[in-house]
Amino acid sequence: MKILTVSDEICAALYDYYVPGRLKEYDLIISCGDLNPKYLSFLVTMARCPVIYIHGNHDGRYEKTPPEGCDCIDEELVVFNGVRILGLGGCRKYRPGPHQYTEEEMKKRIARLRRSIRRLGGVDIIVTHAPPAGLGDADDPAHWGFQCLVDLVDELKPKYLVHGHVHMAYGHNIPREIPYKDTTVVNACERYTIEVPEGKTDMKHYGQVVYKTTLKQWLKK
């Protein structure tokens, strides 16, 4: 399964200079935050595949004008083609504003998802806005990562953790991928492609495994 990950900066080749068919190879598009909602709506229209997103720290405007045709997975689990995806938006709290969390607040958000994670037997992709501490973050307080995300990766061992927040323009030596134990940490700034095999998560007994099947819905069945 081919996934386009996007974050923070609009890719001109996918918007201003878009060529029909340029997105046809993708099965799913994931936004890691801080993108114009009109851009995400454009992508879902042109790609003809689902677009899912979490909030960045500059996405307060989504409250009034969310991306049309896209689905928010912030603090949720979804299953797509058998691949289990967990969304945790926001960054470290560094000033007043939405979608910012202290370390303890992010820990509590993760704790609220524990039961759902256990029911699915883990996750394959974790989608965040801020990176894990020491794995692609920066030295300034606005771009510090979360230690609890490192702990979550150590526990769940997902194939990928995909994040945004740290722009590639911040430094010439910022890596796109950081291998960490069983996980690859990916910086999705502007755009980056990852590939994962279709999963084997079997929820057929509870209903068809389809996009938009959230654990909240599943647990009610």
C-alpha positions in Angstrom: 0.0 0.0 0.0 1.4 3.3 -1.1 0.8 6.3 1.3 1.5 9.9 0.6 2.4 11.8 3.9 2.2 15.6 3.9 2.8 18.3 6.5 3.5 22.0 7.2 4.3 23.2 3.7 2.1 23.1 0.5 3.8 21.2 -2.3 3.5 23.4 -5.4 3.7 20.3 -7.7 0.6 18.9 -6.0 -1.3 22.2 -5.9 -0.3 25.2 -8.0 1.3 23.1 -10.8 -0.8 20.0 -10.4 -1.0 17.7 -13.4 -4.0 15.3 -13.6 -3.1 11.8 -12.6 -0.1 12.8 -10.5 -1.7 11.3 -7.3 -3.2 8.1 -8.9 -0.6 5.8 -7.4 -1.5 6.5 -3.8 -3.9 4.4 -1.8 -4.1 6.8 1.2 -3.0 10.4 2.1 -2.0 11.3 5.6 -1.6 14.9 6.8 0.5 15.5 9.9 -0.8 19.0 10.4 -0.3 22.7 9.8 -1.7 22.7 6.3 -4.3 24.9 4.7 -7.7 23.1 4.8 -8.3 24.0 1.1 -5.1 22.2 0.2 -6.3 19.0 1.8 -9.7 19.3 0.2 -8.0 19.7 -3.2 -5.9 16.6 -2.6 -8.8 14.4 -1.7 -10.7 15.6 -4.8 -7.7 15.0 -7.2 -6.4 11.8 -5.6 -9.7 9.9 -5.4 -8.4 8.2 -2.3 -9.1 8.9 1.4 -7.3 11.8 3.2 -7.0 11.6 6.9 -5.4 14.2 9.2 -4.4 15.3 12.6 -4.0 18.8 14.0 -0.9 20.8 14.0 -0.4 23.7 16.4 -1.5 26.2 13.7 -4.7 24.4 12.8 -7.1 26.3 15.0 -8.9 27.4 11.8 -10.0 23.8 11.3 -12.7 24.4 14.0 -14.6 26.7 11.6 -13.4 25.5 8.2 -12.3 21.8 8.4 -10.9 20.2 5.2 -13.9 19.1 3.2 -14.0 15.5 2.3 -11.3 14.6 4.7 -11.5 12.8 8.1 -9.8 13.8 11.4 -8.1 10.9 13.3 -6.7 13.0 16.1 -6.8 10.9 19.2 -8.4 8.0 17.3 -7.5 4.7 15.8 -8.6 3.8 12.3 -8.1 0.7 10.2 -7.4 1.0 6.4 -6.8 -2.0 4.3 -6.0 -3.9 7.5 -3.4 -1.3 8.6 -3.9 0.1 12.1 -3.3 3.8 12.3 -3.1 5.9 15.5 -3.4 9.7 15.4 -2.0 12.1 18.0 -1.8 15.7 16.9 -0.4 18.8 18.5 3.0 19.9 19.8 4.7 20.7 23.1 3.1 23.7 24.8 5.3 26.7 24.3 2.7 29.6 24.3 -1.1 30.1 24.6 -2.9 28.5 21.7 -4.8 25.4 20.5 -3.4 21.9 20.0 -0.5 22.3 22.4 0.2 19.9 25.3 2.5 19.5 28.2 4.3 16.1 28.5 1.7 15.1 31.2 -1.2 16.1 29.0 0.1 14.1 26.1 0.6 11.1 28.4 -3.1 11.3 29.4 -4.2 11.5 25.8 -2.3 8.2 25.1 -3.8 6.7 28.2 -7.3 7.3 26.9 -6.4 5.1 23.9 -4.9 2.2 25.8 -8.0 0.0 25.7 -8.6 0.5 22.0 -4.9 -0.2 21.2 -5.2 -3.5 23.2 -8.4 -4.5 21.4 -6.6 -4.1 18.0 -3.4 -5.8 19.3 -1.2 -2.8 18.6 -0.7 -0.3 15.8 1.2 -0.2 12.5 1.6 3.5 12.0 1.6 6.3 14.5 0.8 9.8 13.1 1.9 12.8 15.1 2.6 16.5 14.6 5.5 16.8 17.0 8.3 14.2 16.8 9.4 12.0 19.6 12.1 13.5 21.9 15.5 13.0 20.4 14.2 11.5 17.2 13.9 14.4 14.7 13.0 17.2 17.1 14.9 20.5 17.5 16.6 22.4 20.3 14.2 25.3 20.7 11.2 24.8 23.1 8.6 25.2 20.3 10.1 22.1 18.6 11.0 19.8 21.5 9.6 16.4 21.1 7.6 14.3 23.5 9.3 11.6 25.6 6.0 9.8 26.0 6.0 9.2 22.2 9.4 7.5 22.5 7.9 5.3 25.3 4.9 4.5 23.1 7.1 3.5 20.2 9.2 1.3 22.5 6.0 -0.4 23.7 4.1 -0.8 20.4 6.9 -1.2 17.9 5.0 0.3 14.9 6.5 0.1 11.5 6.4 3.9 11.2 6.0 7.0 13.2 5.3 9.9 10.9 5.4 13.5 12.1 5.7 17.0 10.9 6.4 20.3 12.8 10.2 20.4 12.0 10.5 22.0 8.6 13.3 20.7 6.4 14.3 24.3 5.8 15.3 24.6 9.5 18.7 22.9 8.7 20.5 21.2 5.9 21.2 18.1 8.0 17.6 17.3 9.0 17.0 13.6 8.1 13.9 12.4 6.4 14.1 9.0 8.1 15.5 8.0 11.4 15.8 4.3 12.2 14.9 3.5 15.8 14.8 -0.1 16.9 11.9 -1.7 15.0 10.4 1.6 13.8 11.3 4.2 11.1 10.6 7.8 12.2 9.6 9.9 9.2 9.6 13.6 8.8 6.7 14.3 6.4 7.3 18.0 5.9 5.9 19.1 2.5 5.6 15.5 1.2 7.1 12.1 1.6 6.0 8.6 0.4 6.0 5.5 2.5 4.9 1.9 1.6 3.4 -0.7 3.9 1.9 -4.1 3.1 -1.8 -4.4 3.6 -2.5 -5.6 7.1 -4.0 -8.8 8.5 -6.2 -7.2 11.1 -9.5 -9.2 11.0 -12.6 -7.3 12.1 -14.9 -9.1 9.7 -16.8 -10.7 12.6 -17.7 -7.2 13.7 -18.4 -5.8 10.2 -16.6 -5.1 7.0 -13.1 -3.7 7.4 -13.4 -0.3 5.7 -12.0 3.1 6.0 -13.7 5.2 8.7 -14.1 2.1 10.9 -12.9 3.6 14.2 -12.5 1.7 17.4 -15.2 3.8 19.0 -17.6 2.4 16.4 -16.3 -1.1 16.6 -16.6 -1.4 20.3 -20.2 -0.5 20.1 -21.1 -3.4 17.8 
